[in-house]
């Protein structure tokens, strides 16, 4: 009620400024408005509107507080999840580095094995080439020997034919036929 009286006294000050004008006359619109306003405020207080307003404001404050608390909880949860993802990211980076190192090691081992296989292959090819050269040399030596034998045989046959009689030649042929016959049977 003190508030209403204070409000009424503040509203009535322009009426006092008029001099001998009575501020409590019903002909004065300011006074009528003051009375209507006082009645309106009284009705609001009688029906408990300020309590309802304060309750609504308190409920709204509680709702805002709960939303803030929920937002804090969500923020903390998000920070926890972010920390978890960052930790997992670091673990994955470590695994990736391990995989890369392992791949490099495997690649080096494979390269070393390929070099060893290449060396073995080159050694085998060199050995095969040496064997082919030796075989070609043997073939060439045999061919030279065979030609030398053929030349020696033809030279011997010419010498024998020139120095041998027909009777000696027939005997040699008969002996050769016997030797061949004995060897075939």
C-alpha positions in Angstrom: 0.0 0.0 0.0 2.9 2.3 0.6 3.8 2.0 -3.0 0.4 3.1 -4.1 0.5 6.1 -1.8 3.9 7.1 -3.1 2.7 6.6 -6.7 -0.4 8.7 -6.0 1.6 11.5 -4.5 4.0 11.6 -7.5 1.0 11.7 -9.9 -0.6 14.5 -8.0 2.3 16.9 -8.2 1.2 18.6 -11.4 -2.2 19.4 -9.8 -0.4 21.2 -6.9 1.5 23.3 -9.4 -1.8 24.9 -10.5 -2.0 26.9 -7.3 -5.4 26.9 -5.6 -6.7 24.2 -7.8 -8.0 21.2 -5.7 -6.3 18.1 -6.7 -9.0 15.8 -5.3 -11.9 17.0 -7.4 -13.7 14.5 -9.6 -13.7 17.1 -12.4 -10.0 16.8 -12.6 -9.1 14.0 -15.1 -5.8 13.4 -13.5 -7.5 12.7 -10.2 -10.0 10.3 -11.9 -7.2 8.5 -13.7 -5.3 8.3 -10.4 -8.3 6.7 -8.7 -8.9 4.3 -11.6 -5.3 3.4 -11.6 -5.3 2.8 -7.9 -8.4 0.6 -8.2 -6.8 -1.3 -11.0 -3.7 -1.9 -9.0 -5.9 -2.9 -6.0 -7.8 -5.4 -8.2 -4.5 -6.9 -9.4 -3.2 -7.2 -5.9 -6.5 -8.7 -4.7 -6.5 -11.4 -7.3 -2.9 -12.2 -6.7 -1.5 -11.2 -10.1 1.9 -10.1 -8.7 2.2 -13.6 -7.1 1.2 -15.2 -10.4 3.7 -13.0 -12.3 6.5 -13.8 -9.8 5.6 -17.5 -10.0 5.7 -17.3 -13.8 9.0 -15.4 -13.7 10.4 -17.9 -11.1 9.2 -20.8 -13.3 10.8 -19.2 -16.3 14.0 -18.7 -14.4 13.9 -22.3 -13.3 13.4 -23.4 -16.9 16.2 -21.2 -18.1 18.4 -22.5 -15.2 17.6 -26.2 -16.2 18.3 -25.4 -19.8 21.6 -23.9 -18.8 22.4 -26.9 -16.7 21.4 -29.2 -19.6 23.6 -27.1 -22.0 26.5 -27.4 -19.5 26.0 -31.2 -19.3 25.9 -31.4 -23.1 29.0 -29.2 -23.4 30.9 -31.4 -20.9 29.7 -34.5 -22.8 30.8 -33.0 -26.1 34.2 -32.2 -24.6 34.5 -35.7 -23.3 33.6 -37.1 -26.8 36.0 -34.6 -28.4 38.8 -35.7 -26.1 38.0 -39.3 -26.8 38.1 -38.7 -30.6 41.3 -36.8 -30.2 42.8 -39.7 -28.2 41.6 -42.1 -30.9 43.0 -39.8 -33.6 46.4 -39.9 -31.9 46.2 -43.7 -31.6 45.3 -44.0 -35.3 48.2 -41.7 -36.2 50.5 -43.9 -34.2 49.1 -47.0 -35.9 49.5 -45.3 -39.3 53.1 -44.5 -38.5 53.7 -48.1 -37.4 52.0 -49.4 -40.6 54.2 -47.0 -42.7 57.3 -48.2 -40.9 56.3 -51.8 -41.3 55.6 -51.2 -45.0 59.0 -49.6 -45.4 60.7 -52.5 -43.7 58.8 -55.0 -45.8 59.6 -53.0 -48.9 63.3 -53.0 -48.0 63.2 -56.8 -47.3 61.4 -57.3 -50.7 64.0 -55.2 -52.4 66.9 -57.1 -50.8 65.2 -60.4 -51.8 64.8 -59.1 -55.3 68.4 -58.1 -55.4 69.5 -61.5 -54.1 67.2 -63.2 -56.7 68.6 -61.0 -59.4 72.2 -61.9 -58.4 71.2 -65.6 -58.3 69.6 -65.3 -61.7 72.6 -63.5 -63.1 74.9 -66.2 -61.6 72.7 -69.0 -63.1 72.7 -67.3 -66.5 76.5 -66.8 -66.4 76.9 -70.5 -65.4 74.6 -71.4 -68.3 76.5 -69.2 -70.6 79.8 -70.7 -69.4 78.4 -74.2 -69.9 77.1 -73.3 -73.4 80.6 -71.9 -74.2 82.2 -75.1 -72.9 79.8 -77.2 -74.8 80.4 -75.1 -78.0 84.2 -75.5 -77.4 83.8 -79.3 -77.0 81.6 -79.4 -80.1 84.2 -77.3 -82.0 87.0 -79.6 -80.7 85.0 -82.7 -81.7 84.3 -81.2 -85.1 88.0 -80.4 -85.5 88.9 -83.9 -84.4 86.3 -85.4 -86.6 87.6 -83.4 -89.6 91.2 -84.3 -88.7 90.1 -88.0 -88.5 88.3 -87.7 -91.8 91.3 -86.0 -93.4 93.6 -88.6 -91.8 91.4 -91.5 -93.1 91.1 -90.0 -96.5 94.9 -89.4 -96.6 95.5 -93.0 -95.3 93.1 -94.4 -97.8 94.9 -92.6 -100.6 98.2 -93.8 -99.3 96.9 -97.3 -98.8 95.2 -97.3 -102.2 98.3 -96.2 -103.8 100.6 -98.7 -102.0 98.3 -101.7 -101.6 97.5 -104.4 -104.0 94.0 -105.6 -104.9 94.5 -108.9 -103.1 95.5 -107.1 -99.8 92.5 -104.7 -100.2 90.1 -107.6 -100.6 91.5 -109.3 -97.4 91.1 -106.1 -95.5 87.5 -105.8 -96.6 86.8 -109.4 -95.6 88.3 -108.8 -92.2 86.3 -105.5 -91.7 83.1 -107.4 -92.6 83.9 -110.1 -90.0 84.6 -107.4 -87.3 81.3 -105.6 -88.1 79.4 -108.9 -88.2 80.8 -109.9 -84.8 80.0 -106.5 -83.2 76.4 -106.4 -84.5 75.7 -109.9 -83.2 
